[in-house]
Amino acid sequence: WGECLKVIPKDDENILVFDTICNATSQRQSDAALLSKEVDVMIVVGGKNSSNTIKLYNVCSENCPSYHIENADELYSLNLKNAEKIGITAGASTPAYIIKEVQNTMAEILEDDINFEEALEQSFKKVHTGERVKGYIAAVNNSEAIVDIGTKHTGYVPLSELTDDQTKKPSDIVSVGEEVDLIVTKINDQEGIVTLSKKKVDELVGFDNISKAKEEDAVLDGGVLNVVKGGILVSVDGVRVFVPASQTGLGRDKNLDELLKQKVQIKIIEVNESRRRAVGSIKAVAKAQREAAKAAFWETAEIGKVYKGEVKSLTNYGAFVDLGGIDGMVHISELSWGRIKHPSQVVKVGDILEVYIKELDKESGRISLGFKKAEDNPWVKFQNNYNVGDVVKATIVSITPFGAFAQIIEGVDGLIHISQIADKRVDNVNDVLSVGQEVDVKITEIDLDKKRISISIRALLDDAAAEETEDAE
């Protein structure tokens, strides 16, 4: 390593040198240092030329008397009788049979102590890939959890085997001292390392919950992990559940990436026990919620009841408003007291409206809503402020063969009959009046029941002529 460092260019910014040792070796040295502080004597087993065993010996020697031996025979030359607590560690490359011989010989020398022998027996126990074990979290860093599983191995649980949630760190999942269930995924006896998975245990437990949820038609919380061909993968209790695109609740033109990393609720619609696979549906949850909202709505709905709802869509004939899981329609005639050609002249999608129920039909599920307020009724305003005989300014809004309609106030028009346009015969209304023209008129008749108002320009001309005659006399 040292020779390599000498020939590597020092000024090449593309070359990075990491002068480190492997995690297993580092952890073993750390554990040995801690143990050597708690015992009277340390036995370090391993080859005299083994660098990591020598390092272990040096670490232990700083804290207590320590012996570096290669085999069990060397134990007889050591004075262990006066030691109440004896610690033992071994280099990563020390063969298992040598450790076993040291174990047996230690038991013979100490003449007794079945508890010591059992403890060593446990520490030298073999583990197998796929085996389920219990472990205690010894340390946690940003990339993994280090676990004591009671054997000579140092256990590691990578972050990817702790959780599928990429937003979390190992410390968010486990804590030092916590006992966890794990499954062995890989063993390296030579290095004394075992790789473990918490996620696989969670999947076993989680799949039982998944199966139960399908039987009970329960709603489950999950997070969207990935977008895959034909749908998305949702993590639920450590289990990956496939949700087809058709069951996401998004329209065909929507991008499934919109759901990535989102929290969602799903129902399980299919379970394959043998393959441990499950299919879920976000759409089914939304449907169930709508049905529940509808049932709750119909239990309390009554004509005249007021709601606040969001405008969900517009048509030529009205606006559909979400009343909380169920839609009602405000007809175009109910959106404004004035004449409008399209609902978009008054409202837009997303607006929050205060509406009231006008009509209910539970069998067909139709709900007619009102939006216009009585106090905004222009006819009420007209009735409160105008009388027959009043002179007002009006704006011509339309021309007909029999006269012209003029707006007195917004929402209230009066008819100027062709005979009331002038004090002489008028054959064509367009020869005298035009749309948008403002004229002075006199209110000559009001029929509130039929919403009809007669107004006259001629009446004002007649009044003026009469006044001139009176003045002349």
C-alpha positions in Angstrom: 0.0 0.0 0.0 2.8 2.3 0.9 4.7 1.6 -2.3 1.5 2.3 -4.3 1.1 5.6 -2.7 4.6 6.6 -3.7 4.0 6.2 -7.4 0.5 7.8 -7.5 0.7 11.4 -8.9 0.1 13.8 -6.1 -1.3 16.6 -8.3 -3.9 14.5 -10.2 -7.3 15.8 -8.9 -9.1 12.8 -10.4 -7.3 10.4 -8.0 -8.7 10.2 -4.4 -6.8 8.2 -1.7 -8.8 6.8 1.2 -6.4 5.5 3.9 -8.9 3.3 5.8 -9.6 -0.2 7.0 -12.7 -2.3 6.5 -15.7 -1.8 8.9 -15.4 -5.4 10.2 -11.8 -4.9 11.3 -12.5 -1.5 12.7 -15.5 -2.7 14.7 -13.6 -5.7 16.0 -10.8 -3.5 17.3 -13.4 -1.1 18.9 -15.1 -4.1 20.6 -11.8 -5.5 21.8 -10.8 -2.1 23.3 -14.1 -1.9 25.2 -13.8 -5.5 26.5 -10.2 -5.2 27.6 -11.2 -2.4 29.9 -13.6 -4.6 31.8 -11.5 -7.8 32.3 -8.3 -8.8 34.1 -6.6 -10.6 31.2 -7.2 -10.7 27.4 -6.4 -13.7 25.2 -6.0 -12.8 21.5 -6.1 -15.8 19.1 -4.5 -15.6 15.7 -1.4 -16.0 13.6 1.7 -14.2 14.7 2.0 -12.7 11.3 -1.6 -11.6 11.0 -1.7 -7.8 10.9 -5.2 -7.5 12.2 -4.5 -9.9 15.1 -1.4 -8.0 16.0 -3.4 -4.8 16.0 -6.0 -6.4 18.3 -3.2 -7.5 20.7 -1.8 -3.9 20.7 -5.2 -2.4 21.4 -5.9 -4.8 24.3 -2.4 -4.4 25.8 -3.1 -0.7 26.4 -5.9 -1.6 28.9 -4.9 -4.9 30.6 -2.3 -7.7 30.4 -2.8 -9.4 27.1 -1.5 -12.6 25.4 -1.2 -13.3 21.7 -1.4 -17.0 21.0 -1.6 -19.0 17.8 -3.1 -22.2 19.3 -4.6 -23.8 22.4 -1.3 -25.4 23.6 0.1 -21.9 24.4 -2.6 -21.5 27.1 -0.7 -23.9 29.5 2.2 -21.5 29.7 0.0 -18.6 30.8 -0.9 -17.8 34.4 -4.7 -17.4 34.3 -5.5 -18.7 37.8 -5.6 -15.3 39.5 -7.8 -13.7 36.8 -11.4 -13.3 37.8 -12.4 -12.1 34.4 -10.8 -13.3 31.2 -11.7 -11.8 27.8 -11.1 -13.5 24.5 -11.0 -12.2 20.9 -9.7 -13.6 17.6 -8.4 -12.2 14.4 -10.8 -12.2 11.4 -8.8 -14.8 9.6 -8.3 -17.2 12.6 -9.7 -20.6 11.6 -12.8 -21.7 13.5 -11.2 -25.1 14.6 -8.4 -23.3 16.4 -10.9 -21.1 18.3 -12.8 -24.3 19.2 -9.6 -25.8 20.6 -8.9 -22.7 22.7 -12.4 -22.9 24.0 -12.1 -26.5 25.2 -8.7 -26.0 26.7 -9.7 -22.8 28.5 -12.6 -24.9 30.1 -10.2 -27.6 31.2 -7.7 -25.1 32.7 -10.3 -23.2 34.6 -11.8 -26.6 35.6 -15.4 -25.6 35.8 -17.1 -23.0 34.6 -19.8 -24.4 32.5 -21.2 -20.9 32.1 -17.9 -19.8 30.5 -18.0 -22.8 28.2 -21.6 -22.2 27.2 -20.9 -18.5 26.5 -18.0 -19.4 24.2 -20.0 -22.2 22.6 -22.7 -19.6 21.8 -20.1 -17.1 20.4 -18.7 -19.8 18.1 -22.1 -20.9 16.8 -22.5 -21.0 13.1 -25.2 -19.1 11.3 -26.7 -19.9 7.9 -28.0 -17.8 5.1 -31.7 -17.4 5.4 -31.7 -18.1 9.1 -33.8 -15.8 11.3 -31.8 -14.5 14.3 -32.2 -11.9 17.1 -29.7 -9.2 17.5 -28.9 -6.1 19.6 -28.0 -2.9 17.9 -24.5 -2.1 19.0 -23.9 1.1 16.9 -25.6 3.1 14.2 -24.1 5.3 11.5 -25.3 7.1 8.4 -25.1 4.0 6.2 -25.8 1.0 8.4 -26.6 -0.5 11.8 -23.9 -2.7 13.5 -25.5 -5.7 15.3 -24.4 -8.2 18.0 -26.1 -11.5 17.2 -24.3 -13.5 19.9 -21.7 -15.2 17.6 -18.1 -14.4 16.7 -19.4 -12.5 13.7 -19.9 -8.8 13.4 -23.3 -8.2 12.0 -24.1 -5.4 9.6 -27.6 -4.2 8.4 -27.2 -1.8 5.4 -29.7 1.0 5.2 -31.2 -0.6 2.1 -32.0 -3.7 4.3 -33.5 -1.5 7.1 -36.1 0.3 5.0 -37.3 1.2 1.5 -38.0 4.8 2.6 -35.2 6.8 1.0 -35.9 9.8 3.2 -34.9 8.0 6.4 -31.5 7.3 8.0 -30.6 4.2 10.0 -31.1 6.1 13.3 -34.7 6.8 12.3 -35.4 3.0 12.1 -33.4 1.5 15.0 -31.5 2.7 18.1 -28.5 1.4 20.1 -29.5 -1.3 22.6 -32.7 -2.2 20.7 -33.4 -5.9 20.1 -34.5 -6.7 16.5 -35.4 -9.7 14.5 -33.2 -10.2 11.4 -32.6 -12.6 8.6 -29.1 -13.6 7.5 -28.5 -12.6 3.8 -24.7 -13.2 3.5 -21.9 -14.7 5.5 -18.1 -14.1 5.3 -16.5 -16.4 7.9 -13.0 -15.4 6.8 -13.7 -11.8 7.6 -16.0 -12.6 10.5 -18.8 -10.6 8.9 -22.5 -11.4 8.5 -24.9 -9.2 6.5 -28.4 -9.1 7.8 -31.8 -7.7 6.8 -34.5 -6.2 9.0 -36.6 -5.4 5.9 -37.1 -9.1 5.0 -38.4 -9.8 8.5 -40.7 -6.8 8.2 -41.9 -8.2 4.9 -42.8 -11.6 6.4 -44.8 -9.9 9.2 -46.1 -7.3 6.8 -47.4 -9.8 4.3 -49.5 -11.4 7.0 -51.0 -8.0 7.6 -51.5 -7.6 3.9 -53.4 -10.8 3.7 -55.5 -9.9 6.7 -56.3 -6.5 5.2 -57.7 -8.1 2.0 -60.0 -10.3 4.1 -61.2 -7.4 6.1 -61.4 -5.0 3.2 -59.2 -2.6 5.3 -57.5 0.6 4.1 -53.7 0.6 4.5 -51.2 3.5 4.5 -48.1 3.4 2.3 -45.5 5.4 0.4 -44.9 5.3 -3.4 -41.5 3.8 -4.0 -41.1 3.6 -7.8 -42.9 4.0 -11.0 -42.7 0.7 -13.0 -44.1 -0.6 -16.2 -47.8 -0.6 -16.0 -48.1 1.1 -12.6 -46.4 1.9 -9.3 -44.9 0.2 -6.3 -46.2 1.1 -2.9 -44.4 0.1 0.3 -46.8 -1.0 3.0 -45.5 -2.4 6.3 -42.2 -3.3 4.4 -44.1 -5.1 1.6 -44.0 -3.9 -1.9 -47.5 -3.7 -3.3 -48.1 -3.3 -7.1 -50.8 -0.8 -8.0 -51.8 -0.9 -11.7 -52.0 2.4 -13.5 -55.8 1.9 -13.9 -56.1 1.6 -10.1 -54.1 4.8 -9.2 -57.1 7.1 -9.7 -55.2 9.2 -12.2 -56.5 9.9 -15.6 -55.0 8.4 -18.7 -53.3 11.6 -19.7 -51.7 12.0 -16.2 -48.0 11.2 -15.5 -47.6 8.5 -12.8 -44.4 10.3 -11.6 -46.8 12.7 -9.9 -47.3 10.0 -7.3 -43.6 9.3 -6.7 -42.6 9.6 -2.9 -46.2 10.5 -2.1 -48.1 9.0 0.9 -51.2 7.1 -0.3 -53.9 4.9 1.0 -54.7 1.6 -0.7 -57.0 -1.4 -0.5 -55.6 -4.9 -1.3 -57.5 -6.4 -4.2 -55.4 -9.5 -4.9 -52.9 -11.6 -2.9 -50.6 -14.4 -4.2 -49.6 -16.3 -1.1 -47.1 -18.6 -2.8 -45.2 -15.8 -4.6 -45.8 -13.4 -1.7 -47.1 -10.7 -4.1 -50.0 -8.3 -3.7 -51.9 -6.0 -5.9 -53.5 -2.8 -4.4 -55.8 0.0 -5.5 -55.8 3.7 -4.6 -59.0 4.1 -6.7 -60.9 1.6 -4.5 -60.2 3.7 -1.4 -61.4 6.9 -3.1 -64.5 5.0 -4.3 -65.2 3.8 -0.8 -64.7 7.2 0.6 -67.1 8.7 -1.9 -69.7 6.0 -1.1 -69.3 6.8 2.7 -69.6 10.5 2.0 -72.7 9.9 -0.1 -74.3 7.8 2.6 -73.5 10.5 5.3 -74.9 13.2 3.0 -78.2 11.5 2.3 -78.7 10.9 6.0 -78.7 14.7 6.8 -79.6 16.3 3.5 -82.7 18.4 3.3 -84.1 21.2 1.1 -82.9 24.6 2.2 -79.7 23.3 3.9 -76.7 25.4 3.2 -73.2 24.0 2.1 -69.9 25.3 1.1 -68.4 23.4 -1.8 -65.8 23.5 -4.5 -66.7 24.0 -8.2 -65.4 20.7 -9.8 -66.5 21.3 -13.4 -68.5 23.5 -15.8 -70.9 22.7 -18.6 -73.0 24.8 -20.9 -76.0 24.4 -18.6 -74.5 24.8 -15.1 -71.7 24.2 -12.6 -71.1 21.0 -10.6 -70.2 21.6 -7.0 -68.5 19.1 -4.6 -70.5 19.0 -1.4 -68.0 16.7 0.3 -67.8 13.5 -1.7 -71.0 14.0 -3.6 -71.7 16.5 -6.4 -74.7 18.8 -6.9 -75.5 21.0 -9.8 -76.2 24.8 -9.9 -78.2 25.5 -13.1 -77.0 28.4 -15.2 -80.2 30.2 -14.3 -79.2 30.0 -10.6 -75.8 31.4 -11.0 -76.9 35.0 -11.7 -79.9 37.2 -11.5 -78.8 38.7 -14.8 -78.7 36.9 -18.2 -75.4 35.0 -18.8 -74.4 32.8 -21.8 -72.1 30.5 -19.9 -71.3 29.6 -16.2 -67.7 30.7 -16.7 -69.0 34.3 -16.7 -69.7 33.9 -13.0 -67.6 31.1 -11.6 -64.5 29.0 -12.4 -63.2 25.6 -11.4 -61.8 25.7 -7.9 -64.0 28.4 -6.6 -65.6 27.9 -3.2 -69.4 28.6 -3.3 -72.0 28.9 -0.6 -75.0 27.0 -2.0 -78.3 25.6 -0.7 -80.3 22.6 -1.7 -83.3 23.4 -4.0 -84.4 19.9 -4.9 -83.4 16.3 -3.9 -83.9 13.1 -5.8 -82.4 10.2 -3.8 -83.4 7.5 -6.3 -81.6 9.2 -9.2 -78.9 10.8 -6.9 -79.6 14.2 -8.4 -79.1 17.3 -6.3 -80.2 20.7 -7.5 -78.5 23.6 -5.9 -79.3 27.3 -5.6 -76.7 30.0 -5.5 -78.5 33.3 -6.1 -79.3 35.2 -2.9 -82.7 36.7 -2.4 -81.2 40.0 -1.2 -79.4 40.3 -4.5 -82.6 39.9 -6.5 -82.7 43.0 -8.8 -86.5 42.9 -8.8 -86.5 43.3 -5.0 -84.1 46.2 -5.4 -86.3 47.7 -8.1 -89.5 47.3 -6.1 -87.8 49.0 -3.1 -86.6 52.0 -5.1 -88.8 52.7 -8.1 -92.5 53.5 -8.6 -94.9 54.3 -11.5 -94.3 57.9 -12.6 -90.6 57.9 -11.8 -88.3 59.3 -14.5 -85.1 57.3 -14.9 -82.2 56.9 -17.3 -82.2 53.6 -19.2 -79.8 51.9 -21.7 -81.1 50.3 -24.8 -80.1 46.6 -24.7 -82.1 45.1 -27.6 -84.3 46.2 -30.5 -87.4 44.3 -31.7 -90.0 45.1 -34.4 -92.5 46.1 -31.7 -90.2 48.3 -29.6 -87.0 48.3 -27.6 -85.9 46.9 -24.2 -83.9 49.2 -22.0 -82.1 48.3 -18.8 -83.2 50.3 -15.8 -80.9 48.6 -13.3 -78.7 45.5 -13.8 -81.1 42.5 -14.2 -84.3 44.6 -14.8 -85.3 45.7 -18.2 -88.4 47.7 -19.3 -90.1 47.7 -22.7 -90.5 50.9 -24.7 -93.3 50.0 -27.1 -92.9 51.4 -30.6 -95.9 53.7 -29.9 -94.0 55.2 -26.9 -90.7 56.0 -28.6 -91.7 59.4 -30.0 -94.7 61.8 -30.2 -95.1 60.9 -33.9 -95.5 57.6 -35.8 -92.4 55.4 -35.9 -92.3 52.7 -38.6 -88.8 51.3 -37.8 -87.4 51.4 -34.3 -83.8 51.3 -35.6 -84.4 54.7 -37.2 -84.8 56.3 -33.8 -83.0 54.1 -31.2 -79.8 52.0 -31.2 -78.3 49.4 -28.8 -76.2 51.1 -26.1 -78.0 54.4 -26.4 -78.9 56.0 -23.0 -82.4 57.6 -22.9 -84.6 59.3 -20.4 -87.9 57.3 -19.8 -90.9 57.5 -17.6 -92.1 54.3 -15.8 -95.8 53.9 -16.8 -96.7 50.5 -15.6 -95.2 47.8 -13.2 -96.3 44.1 -13.0 -94.0 42.4 -10.5 -95.8 39.1 -10.7 -95.1 38.8 -14.4 -91.8 40.7 -14.1 -92.9 43.3 -16.7 -92.3 47.0 -16.8 -93.6 49.5 -19.3 -91.5 52.7 -19.9 -92.1 55.6 -22.3 -90.1 58.3 -24.0 -93.3 59.8 -25.5 -94.8 60.3 -22.0 -91.9 62.7 -21.2 -92.4 64.5 -24.5 -96.1 64.9 -23.8 -95.4 66.1 -20.3 -93.0 68.7 -21.7 -95.6 69.9 -24.2 -98.2 70.2 -21.6 -95.9 72.3 -19.4 -95.2 74.7 -22.4 -98.9 75.1 -23.0 -99.5 75.9 -19.3 -96.7 78.4 -19.4 -98.1 80.1 -22.6 -101.6 80.4 -21.0 
